[in-house]
């Protein structure tokens, strides 16, 4: 049985709490020491933290928590009430965070 579409799962008139996870591509490193290149990417943590908070405020999403690992990250997001399309908002949020930095 196929899973339901996310648009059918989320009610637009309710507050939703969502866990978002995203992995980097091509075995690259987001943070920490890259064993292949020998580079350290810990300087990105403050930049990523600031960008997450700035975009969450700009899109009206509450960022409850996040975890940044060497090759992926987790976000706990809360939607505002009466948001017509929370999934579209999350996709725009991730697009701006991932591709426009």
N, C-alpha and C positions, 0 to 999 in steps of 0.2 A: 504494500500500500504506500502510495506516495505521500510525502508530508504536505501539510497545508501551506499555502502561500502566506508569507509574513503579513501581507496586507489583510488577510482574513483573520489572523491571530490577534493583532493589536486593535483594541477599540479606541477610536479617536477621542472619545470623551473621558477616558480614564488616564490616570498617571501610570506610566509604564517604567519599569526598571529593567535595563538591558545590559547584558554582559557582551562586550565586543572584544574579539581577539583578532589580531592581524600579525602575520608572519612576514619577514622580509624575504626577498627573492634571491636566487642564485647563491645561497649559503653566505650571504653578506652579514656583516655584524652591525647592529644598531648601536650597541654599547659594549664596553669591555675590550679585552685584548683579542685581536684577530690572529689566530695561529698561522694563517697562510701568509698574510702580509707583514705581520709583526707590529701593526699599528694599534694604538690605543684610542678608542672612541668614547671615552668617558666624558669628554668635554661636551658631548651632545646632550647629556642629561638635563642640564639647566635650560638649554634652548628648547628641548622637547616639552619640558614641564611648563615653561612660559607660553609656548605655542598652544598647548592643550587648554590651558586656562583662558587664554585670549579668545580662542575659537569657541569654547564652550559658552563664554559670555556673549559673544557676537551672535551665536545661533540660538541662545536662550535655553541651552541644555544645562542641567546641573551635573557636574562631574563629581560623583561621590568618591571615587577612588581610581587609582591606576597603578599598574605594575609594569615597569620597563625591564625587560630581560635583554640578553645579548643579541638575540635574533628574533624577538617578537615582543608584543605588548598586549596588555589587557586593560580595558576601560570598563567602569561601571557608570552608566549614564541613566539619568532620570528625565523623562519627557515632561514638558509642561502640560497642564490641562488644556483640553480643547484644541489640541494641535491636529490639524487635518491630516497631515501625512508625516508622521514621525520617522518612518523609514527613509523617506526622501531627504529629510533633514540630516539623518545620520550619514547617509551616503554622501551628501554634500560636505558634511563635517570631515569625514575621512578623506574625501578628495582633496579638500583644501589643506588638510594636515599632511597627507602623504605626497602629493604631487606638486604642490606649489611652494615647497620649501627649498 
